[in-house]
Amino acid sequence: TAGITQAPTSQILAAGRSMTLRCTQDMRHNAMYWYRQDLGLGLRLIHYSNTAGTTGKGEVPDGYSVSRANTDDFPLTLASAVPSQTSVYFCASSDGQGRDTQYFGPGTRLTVL
Amino acid sequence: GQNIDQPTEMTATEGAIVQINCTYQTSGFNGLFWYQQHAGEAPTFLSYNVLDGLEEKGRFSSFLSRSKGYSYLLLKELQMKDSASYLCAVMDSNYQLIWGAGTKLIIKP
């Protein structure tokens, strides 16, 4: 199985433009997560979804939105990108809420100029 | 506030043993995870501790002391492919993972 896929692999985006980062999992996991990873900092949670139809805010949600229309897909949208959103974005999933191991997608490297 | 501390970088020799420490202060505790991340790749799960003591899995072992807010990852018989960053993460009372910045491990021949 593919596990978790993310698209695009990398992107250069002009400030002020919008963009959607895609994430799809085929493990039928209930919970999904979006993180950003910046040099010298730990992974920071942007948004999460414990089950299809529900979403929640993480540590750094401002400037980002998500939706969870079905189990498999969890897109992350930047409505109006700013240079501080330059980062590597990882999508992850786990079997359910609780002490479950999170499995990560390959990441999207985003540069906002 | 919540805080996870681990060394920024460590160097070890191929074939040797290395211990990577992690200390934490979090609101609640629902387990501690170690992940490995090679440069340019995604984090991959290594171990999970929720009770005090040592968990052994092949060349890798992880230890937890909840009273001390302390864990370590022990890597034995180091191989060049073990060169990577090792991430410590604690699951807090809301079942969200709080991540350390990671320890970059450099293996020298």
Contacts between the chains, C-beta under 8 A, distances in Angstrom:
chain1	res1	chain2	res2	distance
A	40	B	101	5.9
A	41	B	101	5.7
A	42	B	4	6.5
A	42	B	87	7.2
A	42	B	89	7.7
A	42	B	98	7.5
A	42	B	99	3.3
A	42	B	100	5.2
A	42	B	101	4.9
A	42	B	102	6.9
A	43	B	43	7.5
A	43	B	87	7.3
A	43	B	89	7.6
A	43	B	97	7.6
A	43	B	99	4.2
A	44	B	99	7.4
A	45	B	96	6.1
A	45	B	97	7.3
A	48	B	96	7.4
A	58	B	96	7.1
A	90	B	42	6.2
A	90	B	43	7.4
A	97	B	95	5.7
A	98	B	30	7.6
A	98	B	95	5.7
A	99	B	30	5.5
A	99	B	31	4.9
A	99	B	48	7.5
A	99	B	50	6.6
A	99	B	91	6.2
A	99	B	95	7.3
A	101	B	33	7.2
A	101	B	45	5.0
A	101	B	48	6.6
A	102	B	33	8.0
A	102	B	45	7.6
A	102	B	97	6.7
A	103	B	45	7.1
A	104	B	42	3.9
A	104	B	43	5.1
A	104	B	44	7.2
A	105	B	42	6.2
A	106	B	41	7.1
A	106	B	42	5.3
A	107	B	41	7.8
A	107	B	42	5.7
